Amino acid sequence: MSQTPDVIVLGAGIVGAACARSCAQAGLSVLVLDRGPIGGGTTAAGMGHLVVMDDSEAQFALTSRSCQLWQELRAELPEDVEYDNCGTLWVAADDEEMAEVDRKARFYQERGVAVEILDAAGVASSEPELRPGLAGGLRVPADAVIYPPCAAAYLLADARRKGGRVEMDCNAGVAAIEGPGSVRLTSGRQIQGGIVVVAAGALTPLLVPGLPIKKRKGHLVITDRYPGFAHHQIVELGYLKSAHATQADSVAFNIQPRKTGQMLIGSSRQYNAEGTEVEPHLLGRMLKRAESYMPRIGQLSALRVWTGHRAATPDKLPIIGPVPGNDRTWIASGHEGLGITTSLATAEILVDRLMGRNPAIPAAPYDPARFEHAAKEPTHA
Ligand SMILES: Cc1cc2nc3c(=O)[nH]c(=O)nc-3n(C[C@H](O)[C@H](O)[C@H](O)COP(=O)(O)OP(=O)(O)OC[C@H]3O[C@@H](n4cnc5c(N)ncnc54)[C@H](O)[C@@H]3O)c2cc1C
């Protein structure tokens, strides 16, 4: 690789790793910088649910395109990525949520996504640990689950195989973007590249101040091995109310069967919670909610509890593209609770735009220019 890389990617979470791989695949010389370890940011704290979502047309386009890219990549993913085509089961507690099942089913079917509406008996027979009396549900069989840190490691290794260079240690911490294509590391070293792609997750605004990205904290619990306790990624439809809450802390029931037989239980959402500490009151609320859907969940032995920060934007869409007025600083961040799912489509859009190609889906809904008045010139971290 030449001394001056075409692209410097800041951040080796799943988004930075995917961008680096796509850049290298397109023949660009790429250097990835992270203060390490691989996937040590939110990527190591997320659930790894690959899910098609219907909050808006733009969210649907990005999630469905990305799920398709994950399916295409599946054959080459190593075992430790634990790709599991378990599908999603959206659970409706009452008639109001059942109406949402019908609406959601129509939305997906009109756009070519296979779904199956289940009645109360159908939900009970597909997931016997759910409490009796639920109204029904919606199964999305093509949705899947992966183990995000190993997925990020694979994408990064593939970027290396395609000629990319990766520097990951405390000396690769980035202090500031200083002028077009130029970064200064915390060690004082200056690196010059063609363009800089900032994929620093929830920390992105420290490098590009003014971007409307806020931290949104979440809690997760992982249990010991209970193979067969859940078969799908099961999500309550009330999850949508939780994801849409703009101020209040919220919890929603969400359980993921891991290939190891462990159960990953979530989740909570909080703004204005900068610390990474586990908050017992919120954890308690979250587990109570889970128990109200799966009464025996309290009997499972929990091994570990942790938190992570999602990078939330006001319109719930990520920010992908050049900073307005500064076409040598690009952003790939703001993926909130969908960055594992949407990493591959994010990388595809970014690189198609860099190469002057037409992206597979329209790029405008994710363009930083939609927040033009908020974003400023990049400065010091
Ligand atoms: C509880 C929870 C559950 C989730 N569940 C899901 C899910 O089921 N499905 C899904 O699709 N998504 C999920 N997400 C969201 C997903 O985890 C994130 O969107 C995704 O991991 C973001 O990846 P990233 O690469 O943008 O950021 P990160 O993984 O945070 O990576 C950013 C990287 O940048 C590095 N960095 C930052 N600043 C600097 C600097 N100055 N110098 C050098 N390096 C720097 C960090 O070290 C880090 O490695 C969940 C998130 C949470 C919190």
Ligand as a Chemical Component Dictionary entry (heavy atoms), coordinates in Angstrom:
data_LIG
# 
_chem_comp.id                   LIG 
_chem_comp.type                 NON-POLYMER 
_chem_comp.pdbx_formal_charge   0 
_chem_comp.three_letter_code    LIG 
# 
loop_
_chem_comp_atom.comp_id 
_chem_comp_atom.atom_id 
_chem_comp_atom.alt_atom_id 
_chem_comp_atom.type_symbol 
_chem_comp_atom.charge 
_chem_comp_atom.model_Cartn_x 
_chem_comp_atom.model_Cartn_y 
_chem_comp_atom.model_Cartn_z 
_chem_comp_atom.pdbx_ordinal 
LIG C1  C1  C 0 -27.971 -3.180 24.208 1  
LIG C2  C2  C 0 -27.757 -3.080 22.720 2  
LIG C3  C3  C 0 -28.347 -4.027 21.894 3  
LIG C4  C4  C 0 -28.152 -3.946 20.504 4  
LIG N1  N1  N 0 -28.702 -4.908 19.706 5  
LIG C5  C5  C 0 -28.535 -4.847 18.360 6  
LIG C6  C6  C 0 -29.096 -5.832 17.517 7  
LIG O1  O1  O 0 -29.682 -6.801 17.985 8  
LIG N2  N2  N 0 -28.947 -5.700 16.166 9  
LIG C7  C7  C 0 -28.279 -4.630 15.613 10 
LIG O2  O2  O 0 -28.239 -4.548 14.387 11 
LIG N3  N3  N 0 -27.701 -3.693 16.396 12 
LIG C8  C8  C 0 -27.820 -3.766 17.750 13 
LIG N4  N4  N 0 -27.276 -2.806 18.555 14 
LIG C9  C9  C 0 -26.582 -1.675 17.930 15 
LIG C10 C10 C 0 -25.174 -2.036 17.483 16 
LIG O3  O3  O 0 -24.482 -2.728 18.514 17 
LIG C11 C11 C 0 -24.432 -0.754 17.099 18 
LIG O4  O4  O 0 -25.229 0.006  16.220 19 
LIG C12 C12 C 0 -23.106 -1.076 16.403 20 
LIG O5  O5  O 0 -22.328 -1.948 17.183 21 
LIG C13 C13 C 0 -22.348 0.198  16.131 22 
LIG O6  O6  O 0 -21.118 -0.158 15.564 23 
LIG P1  P1  P 0 -20.041 0.959  15.245 24 
LIG O7  O7  O 0 -18.947 0.307  14.511 25 
LIG O8  O8  O 0 -20.730 2.144  14.628 26 
LIG O9  O9  O 0 -19.584 1.498  16.677 27 
LIG P2  P2  P 0 -18.618 0.826  17.766 28 
LIG O10 O10 O 0 -18.783 -0.642 17.813 29 
LIG O11 O11 O 0 -18.819 1.591  19.033 30 
LIG O12 O12 O 0 -17.172 1.090  17.173 31 
LIG C14 C14 C 0 -16.562 2.353  17.220 32 
LIG C15 C15 C 0 -15.068 2.118  17.356 33 
LIG O13 O13 O 0 -14.436 3.390  17.280 34 
LIG C16 C16 C 0 -13.346 3.384  18.184 35 
LIG N5  N5  N 0 -13.047 4.778  18.511 36 
LIG C17 C17 C 0 -13.889 5.720  18.986 37 
LIG N6  N6  N 0 -13.266 6.882  19.138 38 
LIG C18 C18 C 0 -11.977 6.674  18.760 39 
LIG C19 C19 C 0 -10.820 7.509  18.699 40 
LIG N7  N7  N 0 -10.849 8.811  19.040 41 
LIG N8  N8  N 0 -9.655  6.948  18.261 42 
LIG C20 C20 C 0 -9.587  5.635  17.888 43 
LIG N9  N9  N 0 -10.652 4.823  17.927 44 
LIG C21 C21 C 0 -11.835 5.332  18.356 45 
LIG C22 C22 C 0 -13.825 2.582  19.378 46 
LIG O14 O14 O 0 -12.725 2.038  20.110 47 
LIG C23 C23 C 0 -14.676 1.505  18.703 48 
LIG O15 O15 O 0 -13.969 0.300  18.474 49 
LIG C24 C24 C 0 -27.400 -2.883 19.949 50 
LIG C25 C25 C 0 -26.791 -1.955 20.794 51 
LIG C26 C26 C 0 -26.951 -2.061 22.175 52 
LIG C27 C27 C 0 -26.279 -1.060 23.063 53 
# 
loop_
_chem_comp_bond.comp_id 
_chem_comp_bond.atom_id_1 
_chem_comp_bond.atom_id_2 
_chem_comp_bond.value_order 
_chem_comp_bond.pdbx_ordinal 
LIG C1  C2  SING 1  
LIG C2  C3  SING 2  
LIG C2  C26 DOUB 3  
LIG C3  C4  DOUB 4  
LIG C4  N1  SING 5  
LIG C4  C24 SING 6  
LIG N1  C5  DOUB 7  
LIG C5  C6  SING 8  
LIG C5  C8  SING 9  
LIG C6  O1  DOUB 10 
LIG C6  N2  SING 11 
LIG N2  C7  SING 12 
LIG C7  O2  DOUB 13 
LIG C7  N3  SING 14 
LIG N3  C8  DOUB 15 
LIG C8  N4  SING 16 
LIG N4  C9  SING 17 
LIG N4  C24 SING 18 
LIG C9  C10 SING 19 
LIG C10 O3  SING 20 
LIG C10 C11 SING 21 
LIG C11 O4  SING 22 
LIG C11 C12 SING 23 
LIG C12 O5  SING 24 
LIG C12 C13 SING 25 
LIG C13 O6  SING 26 
LIG O6  P1  SING 27 
LIG P1  O7  DOUB 28 
LIG P1  O8  SING 29 
LIG P1  O9  SING 30 
LIG O9  P2  SING 31 
LIG P2  O10 DOUB 32 
LIG P2  O11 SING 33 
LIG P2  O12 SING 34 
LIG O12 C14 SING 35 
LIG C14 C15 SING 36 
LIG C15 O13 SING 37 
LIG C15 C23 SING 38 
LIG O13 C16 SING 39 
LIG C16 N5  SING 40 
LIG C16 C22 SING 41 
LIG N5  C17 SING 42 
LIG N5  C21 SING 43 
LIG C17 N6  DOUB 44 
LIG N6  C18 SING 45 
LIG C18 C19 SING 46 
LIG C18 C21 DOUB 47 
LIG C19 N7  SING 48 
LIG C19 N8  DOUB 49 
LIG N8  C20 SING 50 
LIG C20 N9  DOUB 51 
LIG N9  C21 SING 52 
LIG C22 O14 SING 53 
LIG C22 C23 SING 54 
LIG C23 O15 SING 55 
LIG C24 C25 DOUB 56 
LIG C25 C26 SING 57 
LIG C26 C27 SING 58 
# 
